Amino acid sequence: MNGLFKAKAIYQNGAFSSLPLSVHNGIIVSENVNSAVVDFSEYYILPGFADVHVHLREPGFSYKETIKSGTLASAHGGYTAVCSMPNLNPVPDSAENLKKQLDIIERDACINVYPYGSITVGQKGEELSDMEAMAENVIAFSDDGRGVQSDEMMEEAMLRAKALGKMIVAHCEVNELLRGGYIHDGEYAKKHGHKGICSESEWAQISRDIELAKKTGCSYHVCHISTKESVDIIRKAKAEGVDITCETGPHYLVLSDKDLLEDGRFKMNPPLRSEEDRLALIEGIKDGTIDMIATDHAPHSAEEKGKGLAGSAMGIVGIETAFPVLYTELVLKGVISMEKLVELLAINPRKRFGIAGGTDVGESADFTVVDLSAEYEINPDEFYSMGRATPFAGKKVKGKIIHTFVGGKKIF
């Protein structure tokens, strides 16, 4: 859609202004070369959000989500780019297996999808994947859902990733510290007789990986951090010049284990931690220790999520609720600015992962149109995702996605 896009305010070049946005042949241009005017004067235009941690479940688990439904859900949430995790069947551990996913993306995706290659074969942690054969077609390498337990294997993976100019994106978890836990090892677990996951299971492996990143010079990114210790360790590593970034999820910034209910929609990995941890994460996004917010959108079937905290599968959906929840809880309550939220959801993930698109001149016209005054209640029945399990069901929020454009084309 070519034309001059007018809005109440448009985020461009790191700030909001009232100047219109010119789009020609799917690219943001400096001057209007088309007389058509698209009037969004009641709304705000933001760069399309980029989520570096999404489970699209296809191939292998299309009863949970498909690339078609997952990318429609992403567009509904204001996202124009997502990075798809490798917990699939077959696991993308070779060029042949990766191609099965790439073919579906080409056929069905309505936004930009960048797949990960796995670090190890079958994500089993026993031998490294064919990283060289996949490098050209993956955004980075990850064994998300599982921590790489072997120090030697992670070091070798980092060396190979560095040689390929790719990042290692790590789910950090020490298996021997899990001890059958499934929620945070805190007050709620003790009070209700649940098995807890200790914080050390996360931060101990981050500490190990940081030492390996120092040794190898590999670019390293930590998935979904949830503990105060993780924030402190990463802050220190950044001060020492380690090439490290990290993400956290909306739910870890807004909820803690005091909000838990006996319901599978509150079960994810890592789990909701203590209020002290939540506040440390807030400080981490404020001071730049935490670079970006990723949803870890992880759809499951109703049956898989209907077995309470103990029996339900790990994972919640989040790509359709991230912006309104964060805008309502962080921006409107004065915790962070709107500009900071845009950095966390759109600017920083694109910079770190080399994802094109946005609202600056010369970029692909990937943007979202938002009604910041719209107030509504989150209703999972209105999701485009096949998943419905969210701890935010029934929550009253402000900030509704009105349209999403990819390459100047209206997708939602």
Secondary structure, 3 states (H helix, E strand, C coil): CCEEEEEEEEEECCEEECCCEEEECCEEECCCCCCCEEEEEEEEEEECEEEEEECCCCCCCCCCCCHHHHHHHHHHCCEEEEEECCCCCCCCCCHHHHHHHHHHHHHHCCCEEEECECCEHHHCCCCECCHHHHHHHCCCECCCCCCCCCHHHHHHHHHHHHHHCCCEEECCCCHHHCCCCCEECCHHHHHHCCCEECCHHHHHHHHHHHHHHHHHCCCEEECCCCCHHHHHHHHHHHHCCCCEEEEECHHHHHCCHHHCCCCHHHCCCCCCCCHHHHHHHHHHHHHCCCCEECCCECCCCCCCCCCHHHHCCCCCCCCCCHHHHHHHHHHCCCCCCHHHHHHHHHHHHHHHHCCCCECCCCCEECEEEEEEEEEEECCHHHCCCCCCCCCCCCCEEEEEEEEEEECCEECC
